[in-house]
Structure formats: structure tokens, C-alpha cells
Amino acid sequence: MSIYNNLLEKKATLSLIGLGYVGLPIALAFARKISVIGFDINQERIDLMKKKIDPSEELDSSEFENTDILFTTSLDDLRKACFHIVAVPTPIDKNKLPDLSPLVSATKTVGKVLKKGDYVVYESTVFPGATEEICIPILEELSGLKFIKDFKVGYSPERINPGDKEHTIRTITKVVSGCDQESLEEIASVYKLVVEAGVFRASSIKVAEAAKIIENTQRDVNIALMNELSMIFNKMNINTYEVLEAAGTKWNFLRFFPGLVGGHCIGVDPYYLTFKANELGHNARIINSGRAVNDGMGAYIATELVKKIIKAGKNVLNSRVLVMGATFKEDVSDIRNSKVADVVYGLQEYGVSTDIIDPHASPEEIFKEYGYKLIDKPKPGYDAVVVAVSHKEYTLLGEKDFKALLNDKGIVFDIKGLYRGKIGNITYMSL
């Protein structure tokens, strides 16, 4: 009997290793259909999930209802599974090089419990070749088993979008791949249990890895173009959003917008591809240039605002700025690789006093990660307000709200262009 049928009849169990913003929703989706073991090395997170609490604050407690899932940190529990899905983070280090330590650690964990006939599927974003060149040798070494002969491996890139209730694992086509035709079909069948949009069978593991890595690289490069255009149009005193609105009337114009590019996907994944390109002796000029532009946007925004403060006749060293938003994107609590920090650091380098607020971010996590504190409430009398993240709470604000926060000749820097055309009596800036 196939592994798919065994899972369906609950004669076998699926495991999910890594229960973060990617792993947990996948685990719960499967747990409504089959038996699941949710494994994570963080006992505090496991304890919360046992109480039907998502530590990432993405899922309601109702998502845990009617599920057959065991949350655990125990290897003994993990041994009971025969189909392992690995969904751990793949960040970059301080030198912007791939940090595969979470992936290697998770692979070692699986290798210790791997049995003959088991499947291992990776969802973590990696450079093409990582699964076969790095992960499979570890699995063989620790299990004492032979790849393909004793166990099968596949790759199915995650497409979870934090904060997005429309595009979920059920509604997004799932790319799947396997180490041979048999594994491809088994893996495709397993994912079809939870993916209503269907699956796309990639021709190889490397193709599936490459497909994932270019999804965010493409977005990164296009946003970099918009950011560079905003710099040019700023020198021309042209509003970039007005230009994009006009250009967007053509049917084939691509709708990208300028802004801060952070987080653990778009701001990270391109570095995995450029790393591999460098290994192969190729200088990925366009990708590297795009990364340089996007990584420099925080400092650029800070500099442009300081110029505006000076033009308003104010002393920069005595100025106060309120930064609204600290997470990496709207309506999420995730602060990883938030480029708002670059704006804050940039302003502080000029001697500007900064207050930062965010209705979603954890003050403790912000201080631990970035070294500055969030305040509970704004303290009116600011020389400028920077709207850095378009949280839903901020979309409801109007000109009166900003007037109440600003002093004479105050400035609103609307990074996301939320209030374009809505502010007339305050100095207004946007990208």
C-alpha cells in the first residue's frame, strides 16, 4: 500500500518539523484530514500551541479545532511519523550569506528518526541544489540508510503569506517535486489532501527550488526599480504614485510600488541565489544592484526627511520625529528583518529624537532585536511623522489626526502613499 493511502487511513502519521508562521498552518491543515505530529525545539511555543494559541499570532484558536495533532519536542514521538515535512527558517547572517544552520539542525533531527520507507519533504527556501547537496547526505549519514533505495526525498516550496487570509495553503497552487517518478506522485497525492487549488509537478527538486527562489527575487528587482524611479522623480518634484497611476492605464504595465523591502522572504531570498551564482563564477549584477537599492532605502528616507526638516527652518538636533509602524509589513506582529529599523537608525545618526509606535509589535522583541523602545502613546509636538507601515489602524487616520501630533511646519512622510490627495494643509512627502 502507498504511503498516501496509509496516511489517509491513519495507519501512518505525517510530521511537521518547525511550527512557525509557515509550519503551523500546514500542520493544522493536514491534521483535519490525517494524523499529524507537530514538532518544534521550542518548548514554550509547543506549550502555547497545546492551548490552541498560535505564537506567531496568525491563526485564531478556532483553527486548532477538529484536528488530529500531537504537539511535541520529543524525538520519540517524531519516530512514529513516516512522512516528514521540514519547514524551518532559512535566514541570512550578518554578512548577508545564507544561514543554513536551522535547516541542517532540522535535517539532523529527521536523520535520527528516519526509517526505511520514509519520506522527507523540504519546504524551506534554499538555493537550487541545497536539498540534494546538503540535506540528503546528512540524512544518509545519521540514519544509515540509502537515498532512494531506503527513503525518498522531495521539495515543495512554501507559499505562505503572513497576514493574508485570502491566499492560504488551500488556495495557492502547490509546486511539488520528488527524487523519482514514484515519489513525485506520492508527494503530489499527499499535498492534494489540503491544497484545493491543486499541485504543479516540477520536473526535478532543483527546478522546484529555483522556482521558489525567483518568485521573491523577481519582486525584489521590480520594487528596486520603483525605488530608484522614486529617487529620480523626487529630484524632479514629481509624485511617483501619480506617475505609476498614469502608467498603469496600459494593459501590460506591471504594478509594483516603491517602499521598504524587509521581512524574511523578499529581503532575504535573493541572497541565496546570488550566493549560488557566485559559487558558479557568475556575478548576478541585476539582482545585486536591486538588493543594494532596496537595502539603502531606510537611510535614503531618513536623509530626505532631515533635508525637509532643515528647509522648514528647524534645528535637526532639537527635532522630534514619530515613526508609526515597526513590523516588516502591515497587520502582522513579525519584526524579523524590518527595514523600519534602518529609518530609525538613520534619523538617530543625524541626532533626531525618535519615538516609535506599533499596535502589533512586541516591545520586548523590538528592544531585543533592534535596541530601541516602543512607546505606548505619541507625545504631540513632533516636527515630523513617518508612516512606515500601512497597518489598518493607520489607514483610518486623516489630516486632523496628524495636525494633532505635529507642531508648526510639521511634516508627514507617507512611505506607502496612503494619504496622497487627502492631506492639503500639512507639508506632505511620499516615495
C-alpha positions as CSV (number, residue, x, y, z in Angstrom):
1,M,0.0,0.0,0.0
2,S,1.3,3.5,-0.8
3,I,2.3,6.0,1.8
4,Y,-0.5,8.2,0.7
5,N,-3.1,5.5,1.4
6,N,-1.5,4.7,4.8
7,L,-1.7,8.3,5.8
8,L,-5.3,8.6,4.6
9,E,-6.4,5.5,6.6
10,K,-4.4,6.8,9.6
11,K,-2.2,3.7,9.5
12,A,0.7,6.2,9.2
13,T,1.5,9.7,10.6
14,L,2.8,12.8,9.0
15,S,5.2,15.1,10.9
16,L,5.8,18.8,10.5
17,I,9.2,20.0,11.8
18,G,9.3,23.7,12.5
19,L,6.0,25.2,13.7
20,G,6.5,28.9,12.8
21,Y,4.3,31.1,10.5
22,V,4.8,28.5,7.7
23,G,4.8,25.2,9.5
24,L,1.9,25.6,11.9
25,P,-0.9,26.4,9.3
26,I,0.4,23.5,7.1
27,A,0.3,21.1,10.1
28,L,-3.2,22.1,11.1
29,A,-4.4,21.8,7.5
30,F,-3.2,18.2,7.3
31,A,-4.4,17.5,10.8
32,R,-8.0,18.0,9.6
33,K,-7.5,15.1,7.2
34,I,-4.9,12.8,8.7
35,S,-2.8,12.2,11.9
36,V,-0.1,14.7,12.4
37,I,2.9,15.2,14.8
38,G,3.8,18.9,15.1
39,F,7.5,19.1,16.2
40,D,9.4,22.1,17.3
41,I,12.5,22.6,19.5
42,N,11.0,25.5,21.4
43,Q,9.0,24.1,24.4
44,E,7.4,27.5,25.1
45,R,5.9,27.5,21.6
46,I,4.7,23.9,22.0
47,D,3.0,24.7,25.3
48,L,1.2,27.6,23.7
49,M,0.0,25.5,20.8
50,K,-1.3,22.9,23.1
51,K,-3.5,25.6,24.5
52,K,-4.7,26.4,20.9
53,I,-2.6,29.6,20.8
54,D,-0.5,30.5,17.7
55,P,2.8,32.0,19.0
56,S,3.0,33.9,15.6
57,E,-0.4,35.4,16.2
58,E,-1.5,34.5,12.7
59,L,-4.2,31.9,13.5
60,D,-7.3,32.0,15.7
61,S,-7.9,29.3,18.3
62,S,-10.7,28.0,16.1
63,E,-8.1,26.8,13.6
64,F,-7.0,24.2,16.1
65,E,-10.5,22.7,16.4
66,N,-11.3,19.3,14.9
67,T,-7.6,18.4,14.3
68,D,-5.7,15.2,15.0
69,I,-2.4,16.6,16.0
70,L,0.2,16.0,18.7
71,F,2.5,18.9,19.6
72,T,5.8,17.8,20.9
73,T,9.5,18.4,21.3
74,S,10.2,14.7,21.7
75,L,12.3,12.6,19.2
76,D,10.5,9.5,20.5
77,D,7.2,11.0,19.3
78,L,8.8,12.0,16.0
79,R,9.9,8.4,15.3
80,K,6.2,7.4,14.8
81,A,6.0,9.5,11.6
82,C,6.8,8.2,8.2
83,F,6.2,11.4,6.1
84,H,8.3,14.3,7.4
85,I,7.8,17.9,6.2
86,V,10.6,20.3,7.1
87,A,9.5,24.0,7.3
88,V,12.2,25.8,9.3
89,P,13.5,29.4,8.6
90,T,16.4,30.0,6.2
91,P,17.8,33.4,7.2
92,I,21.0,35.2,6.2
93,D,23.8,36.1,8.5
94,K,25.4,39.5,9.2
95,N,27.4,39.2,6.0
96,K,24.2,38.6,4.0
97,L,25.2,35.0,3.3
98,P,22.8,32.0,3.7
99,D,22.5,30.8,7.2
100,L,21.6,27.1,6.8
101,S,22.1,26.2,10.5
102,P,18.3,25.8,11.2
103,L,17.9,23.6,8.1
104,V,20.9,21.5,8.9
105,S,19.7,21.1,12.5
106,A,16.2,20.1,11.4
107,T,17.7,17.6,8.9
108,K,19.9,16.1,11.6
109,T,16.7,15.7,13.8
110,V,14.9,13.9,11.0
111,G,18.0,11.8,10.2
112,K,18.0,10.4,13.8
113,V,14.4,9.1,13.4
114,L,14.4,8.1,9.7
115,K,13.2,4.6,8.9
116,K,13.2,2.5,5.8
117,G,10.3,3.6,3.5
118,D,10.0,7.1,5.0
119,Y,9.6,10.3,3.0
120,V,11.2,13.7,3.7
121,V,9.9,16.8,2.0
122,Y,11.5,20.2,2.4
123,E,9.6,23.5,2.3
124,S,12.3,25.9,3.4
125,T,13.6,28.4,0.9
126,V,17.0,27.4,-0.4
127,F,19.3,27.8,-3.4
128,P,19.0,25.3,-6.1
129,G,20.9,22.1,-5.2
130,A,20.8,22.6,-1.4
131,T,18.4,19.7,-0.8
132,E,20.5,17.2,-2.7
133,E,23.9,18.6,-1.9
134,I,23.5,19.4,1.8
135,C,20.4,17.7,3.3
136,I,20.4,14.2,1.7
137,P,24.0,13.4,2.8
138,I,23.1,14.3,6.4
139,L,20.0,12.1,6.2
140,E,22.1,9.2,4.9
141,E,24.8,9.6,7.4
142,L,22.7,9.8,10.5
143,S,20.1,7.2,9.5
144,G,22.5,4.7,7.9
145,L,20.0,4.3,5.1
146,K,20.5,4.8,1.4
147,F,18.8,7.6,-0.5
148,I,16.1,6.4,-3.0
149,K,16.7,2.8,-2.1
150,D,15.6,3.1,1.5
151,F,14.0,6.6,1.8
152,K,12.6,9.2,-0.6
153,V,13.0,13.0,-0.6
154,G,11.1,15.8,-2.2
155,Y,10.9,19.6,-2.2
156,S,7.7,21.7,-2.2
157,P,8.3,25.4,-1.6
158,E,6.2,27.2,1.0
159,R,4.0,30.0,-0.3
160,I,2.5,31.2,3.0
161,N,2.0,35.0,3.1
162,P,1.8,36.3,6.6
163,G,-1.3,38.2,7.4
164,D,-3.0,37.1,4.2
165,K,-6.4,35.4,4.8
166,E,-7.2,35.0,1.1
167,H,-4.0,33.4,-0.2
168,T,-3.6,30.3,2.0
169,I,-2.2,26.8,1.7
170,R,-5.7,25.8,0.4
171,T,-6.0,28.4,-2.3
172,I,-2.5,28.6,-3.7
173,T,-1.2,26.1,-6.3
174,K,1.4,23.9,-4.7
175,V,4.6,23.2,-6.5
176,V,5.8,19.7,-5.7
177,S,8.9,17.7,-6.7
178,G,10.4,14.3,-5.9
179,C,13.6,12.3,-6.3
180,D,11.9,9.9,-8.8
181,Q,8.6,9.5,-10.5
182,E,7.1,7.4,-7.7
183,S,8.0,9.9,-5.0
184,L,6.7,12.7,-7.2
185,E,3.2,11.1,-7.4
186,E,3.1,10.2,-3.7
187,I,4.1,13.7,-2.6
188,A,1.6,15.2,-5.1
189,S,-1.2,13.0,-3.7
190,V,-0.4,13.9,-0.1
191,Y,-0.5,17.6,-0.7
192,K,-3.7,17.3,-2.7
193,L,-5.3,16.4,0.6
194,V,-5.1,20.0,1.7
195,V,-4.5,22.1,-1.4
196,E,-7.8,22.8,-3.2
197,A,-6.1,24.8,-5.9
198,G,-4.1,21.7,-7.0
199,V,-0.5,20.9,-7.5
200,F,2.1,21.6,-10.1
201,R,4.6,18.8,-10.7
202,A,8.1,20.2,-11.2
203,S,10.5,18.1,-13.3
204,S,13.1,17.9,-10.5
205,I,13.9,19.1,-7.0
206,K,16.3,21.7,-8.3
207,V,13.7,23.2,-10.6
208,A,11.3,23.5,-7.7
209,E,14.0,25.1,-5.5
210,A,14.8,27.5,-8.3
211,A,11.1,28.3,-8.9
212,K,10.8,29.4,-5.3
213,I,13.9,31.5,-5.2
214,I,13.0,33.5,-8.2
215,E,9.4,34.3,-7.0
216,N,10.8,36.7,-4.4
217,T,13.9,37.7,-6.5
218,Q,11.6,38.9,-9.2
219,R,9.6,41.0,-6.8
220,D,12.7,42.4,-5.2
221,V,14.2,43.5,-8.5
222,N,11.0,45.2,-9.6
223,I,10.5,47.0,-6.3
224,A,14.1,48.2,-6.6
225,L,13.3,49.7,-10.0
226,M,10.3,51.6,-8.4
227,N,12.6,52.8,-5.6
228,E,15.1,54.1,-8.0
229,L,12.4,55.8,-10.0
230,S,11.1,57.4,-6.8
231,M,14.6,58.9,-6.2
232,I,14.7,60.3,-9.7
233,F,11.2,61.7,-9.6
234,N,11.8,63.2,-6.2
235,K,14.6,65.3,-7.8
236,M,12.0,66.4,-10.5
237,N,9.4,67.2,-7.9
238,I,7.1,64.6,-9.4
239,N,5.0,62.3,-7.2
240,T,5.9,58.7,-8.0
241,Y,2.5,57.3,-7.2
242,E,0.9,59.7,-9.7
243,V,3.3,58.6,-12.4
244,L,2.6,54.9,-11.6
245,E,-1.2,55.6,-11.7
246,A,-0.9,57.1,-15.1
247,A,1.5,54.4,-16.5
248,G,-0.8,51.7,-15.0
249,T,-3.5,52.6,-17.5
250,K,-1.6,50.5,-20.1
251,W,-2.8,46.8,-20.0
252,N,0.7,45.3,-19.7
253,F,2.3,47.7,-17.2
254,L,3.5,45.8,-14.1
255,R,2.0,47.1,-10.9
256,F,4.9,47.4,-8.4
257,F,5.4,50.3,-5.9
258,P,8.3,51.8,-4.0
259,G,8.9,51.1,-0.4
260,L,10.9,49.4,2.4
261,V,11.8,45.8,1.5
262,G,12.4,43.7,4.5
263,G,11.0,40.6,6.1
264,H,12.2,37.0,5.8
265,C,11.3,36.4,2.1
266,I,11.8,39.2,-0.4
267,G,14.6,40.9,1.6
268,V,16.4,37.5,2.1
269,D,15.8,35.0,-0.7
270,P,17.8,36.9,-3.4
271,Y,20.9,36.5,-1.4
272,Y,20.6,32.7,-1.6
273,L,20.5,32.9,-5.4
274,T,23.5,35.4,-5.6
275,F,25.4,33.1,-3.2
276,K,25.0,30.1,-5.5
277,A,25.7,32.3,-8.6
278,N,29.0,33.4,-7.0
279,E,29.9,29.7,-6.3
280,L,29.4,29.1,-10.0
281,G,31.5,32.1,-11.0
282,H,28.7,34.3,-12.1
283,N,28.2,37.9,-10.8
284,A,24.4,38.4,-10.6
285,R,24.6,42.1,-11.4
286,I,20.9,43.0,-11.7
287,I,20.0,41.1,-8.6
288,N,22.9,42.5,-6.6
289,S,22.0,46.0,-7.8
290,G,18.4,45.6,-6.8
291,R,19.4,44.4,-3.3
292,A,21.7,47.4,-2.9
293,V,19.0,49.8,-3.8
294,N,16.4,48.2,-1.5
295,D,18.8,47.8,1.4
296,G,19.6,51.5,1.2
297,M,16.0,52.8,1.3
298,G,15.9,53.3,5.0
299,A,18.9,55.6,5.1
300,Y,17.5,57.4,2.0
301,I,14.2,58.1,3.7
302,A,15.9,59.4,6.8
303,T,18.1,61.7,4.8
304,E,15.3,63.1,2.7
305,L,13.2,63.8,5.8
306,V,16.2,65.5,7.5
307,K,16.6,67.7,4.4
308,K,12.9,68.7,4.6
309,I,13.2,69.5,8.4
310,I,16.2,71.8,7.6
311,K,14.3,73.5,4.8
312,A,11.5,74.2,7.3
313,G,14.0,76.2,9.2
314,K,14.2,73.8,12.1
315,N,17.3,72.7,14.1
316,V,17.7,69.0,13.4
317,L,19.4,68.4,16.7
318,N,16.3,69.7,18.5
319,S,13.8,67.9,16.3
320,R,11.4,65.1,17.2
321,V,10.0,62.5,14.8
322,L,7.3,59.9,15.4
323,V,7.7,56.7,13.4
324,M,4.4,54.8,13.0
325,G,4.9,51.1,12.5
326,A,7.8,48.8,13.3
327,T,6.9,45.4,11.8
328,F,8.2,44.3,8.4
329,K,4.8,44.6,6.8
330,E,1.2,45.6,7.6
331,D,-1.1,43.9,10.0
332,V,1.4,41.3,11.3
333,S,3.4,41.1,14.5
334,D,6.5,39.8,12.8
335,I,9.5,42.1,13.2
336,R,12.2,40.0,11.5
337,N,14.4,42.0,9.2
338,S,12.1,45.0,9.4
339,K,13.7,47.8,7.4
340,V,11.9,50.4,9.6
341,A,14.9,50.0,11.9
342,D,17.1,51.4,9.1
343,V,14.9,54.6,9.1
344,V,15.1,54.9,12.8
345,Y,18.9,54.4,12.9
346,G,19.3,56.8,10.0
347,L,17.3,59.5,11.9
348,Q,19.2,58.9,15.1
349,E,22.6,59.3,13.2
350,Y,21.5,62.8,12.4
351,G,20.7,63.5,16.1
352,V,17.0,63.4,15.6
353,S,15.0,62.3,18.7
354,T,12.6,59.4,17.6
355,D,9.5,57.9,19.1
356,I,8.3,54.6,17.6
357,I,4.8,53.1,18.0
358,D,3.2,50.0,16.6
359,P,-0.1,48.3,17.6
360,H,1.1,44.8,16.6
361,A,4.7,44.6,17.5
362,S,6.0,43.3,20.9
363,P,8.0,46.0,22.7
364,E,10.2,43.3,24.3
365,E,11.0,41.7,20.9
366,I,11.7,45.1,19.3
367,F,14.1,46.1,22.1
368,K,15.9,42.7,22.0
369,E,16.2,42.7,18.2
370,Y,16.8,46.4,17.4
371,G,17.8,48.1,20.7
372,Y,15.1,50.8,20.8
373,K,11.9,51.0,22.7
374,L,8.3,51.4,21.6
375,I,6.2,54.0,23.3
376,D,2.5,53.4,24.3
377,K,1.2,56.7,23.1
378,P,2.5,59.5,20.9
379,K,3.6,62.7,22.6
380,P,2.3,65.6,20.4
381,G,4.6,68.3,19.3
382,Y,6.6,66.4,16.6
383,D,8.4,68.0,13.8
384,A,7.6,65.1,11.5
385,V,5.6,61.9,11.4
386,V,6.8,59.0,9.3
387,V,4.1,56.5,8.4
388,A,6.3,53.5,7.8
389,V,3.8,50.6,7.8
390,S,0.3,50.6,6.5
391,H,-1.4,48.9,9.4
392,K,-5.2,49.0,9.2
393,E,-5.3,51.2,12.2
394,Y,-3.3,53.9,10.4
395,T,-5.4,53.7,7.2
396,L,-8.3,55.3,9.2
397,L,-6.3,58.4,10.1
398,G,-6.9,61.8,8.5
399,E,-5.3,65.2,8.3
400,K,-6.8,66.3,11.7
401,D,-5.1,63.3,13.4
402,F,-1.7,64.4,12.0
403,K,-2.3,68.0,12.9
404,A,-2.9,67.0,16.5
405,L,0.5,65.2,16.5
406,L,2.6,67.9,14.7
407,N,3.9,71.3,15.7
408,D,4.2,74.3,13.5
409,K,5.6,73.5,10.0
410,G,5.2,69.8,10.8
411,I,5.8,67.2,8.1
412,V,4.1,63.9,7.2
413,F,6.3,61.4,5.4
414,D,3.9,58.8,4.0
415,I,6.2,56.0,2.8
416,K,3.3,53.9,1.4
417,G,1.4,56.7,-0.2
418,L,-1.7,56.1,2.0
419,Y,-2.8,59.7,2.3
420,R,-2.0,61.0,-1.2
421,G,-4.6,63.6,-2.1
422,K,-6.0,63.5,1.5
423,I,-3.6,66.0,3.1
424,G,-3.6,69.6,1.9
425,N,-2.6,71.9,4.8
426,I,0.4,70.0,6.1
427,T,3.8,69.5,4.3
428,Y,3.4,66.1,2.7
429,M,6.1,63.7,1.4
430,S,5.9,60.2,-0.1
431,L,8.2,58.0,-2.1
